[in-house]
Amino acid sequence: MMARVDVLQPREPKRTNVHGEVEATFHVFEEAGEAFLQIDTYGAPGRQIPSKVSQSIQLGAAGRAELLKLLIGLEDK
């Protein structure tokens, strides 16, 4: 599944748990003069096709700025 994120909205979780670790890669590319950061996650080892991309998230300038603000805020906690 592909998704481009421009805005990150806060939400109160119904429950929290730590997910299992999976492999992730990233790359940067340019489209129509705008730079995008793409993060791909891959299937867990026990999955039918473990090396297949599970999800891709793309962050343009607005999405990267939102994520950076959140990450900087986490450093204060």
C-alpha positions as CSV (number, residue, x, y, z in Angstrom):
1,M,0.0,0.0,0.0
2,M,1.3,3.4,-0.9
3,A,0.5,6.5,1.1
4,R,1.8,10.1,1.0
5,V,1.6,11.9,4.3
6,D,1.3,15.7,4.4
7,V,-0.4,16.2,7.8
8,L,0.0,14.1,11.0
9,Q,-3.0,14.4,13.4
10,P,-2.8,13.5,17.1
11,R,-5.0,10.7,18.3
12,E,-5.5,9.1,21.7
13,P,-4.8,5.4,21.3
14,K,-7.4,2.8,22.4
15,R,-4.6,0.5,23.4
16,T,-0.9,0.4,23.0
17,N,1.6,-2.3,22.4
18,V,5.0,-2.6,20.9
19,H,5.0,-4.2,17.4
20,G,7.4,-6.8,16.2
21,E,10.5,-5.6,14.4
22,V,10.6,-5.7,10.6
23,E,13.2,-4.6,8.0
24,A,12.8,-1.1,6.7
25,T,14.6,0.8,3.9
26,F,14.3,4.4,2.7
27,H,15.2,6.4,-0.4
28,V,14.9,10.0,-1.5
29,F,13.6,10.9,-5.0
30,E,12.4,14.0,-6.8
31,E,9.1,14.4,-8.6
32,A,8.0,17.6,-10.4
33,G,10.8,19.5,-8.5
34,E,9.7,18.3,-5.0
35,A,11.9,16.0,-2.9
36,F,10.2,13.0,-1.2
37,L,11.4,10.6,1.5
38,Q,10.0,7.1,1.0
39,I,10.1,4.6,3.8
40,D,9.3,1.0,2.9
41,T,8.6,-1.8,5.5
42,Y,8.9,-5.5,4.7
43,G,7.0,-8.5,5.8
44,A,7.9,-10.2,9.1
45,P,10.0,-13.3,8.8
46,G,7.0,-15.6,9.3
47,R,5.0,-14.0,6.6
48,Q,4.2,-15.9,3.4
49,I,6.5,-13.6,1.3
50,P,8.8,-12.1,3.9
51,S,10.9,-9.9,1.6
52,K,7.9,-8.3,-0.1
53,V,7.2,-4.6,0.7
54,S,4.3,-4.4,3.1
55,Q,3.8,-0.6,3.2
56,S,5.4,2.5,1.7
57,I,5.0,5.9,3.2
58,Q,6.0,9.0,1.3
59,L,6.8,12.3,3.0
60,G,7.0,15.5,1.0
61,A,8.2,18.8,2.5
62,A,5.1,19.3,4.6
63,G,5.1,15.7,5.9
64,R,8.8,15.8,6.8
65,A,8.3,19.1,8.6
66,E,5.4,17.6,10.6
67,L,7.4,14.5,11.5
68,L,10.5,16.6,12.5
69,K,8.3,18.7,14.9
70,L,7.0,15.5,16.5
71,L,10.5,13.9,16.8
72,I,12.0,17.1,18.4
73,G,9.0,17.2,20.8
74,L,9.8,13.6,21.8
75,E,13.3,14.5,22.8
76,D,11.8,16.7,25.6
77,K,10.0,13.7,27.2
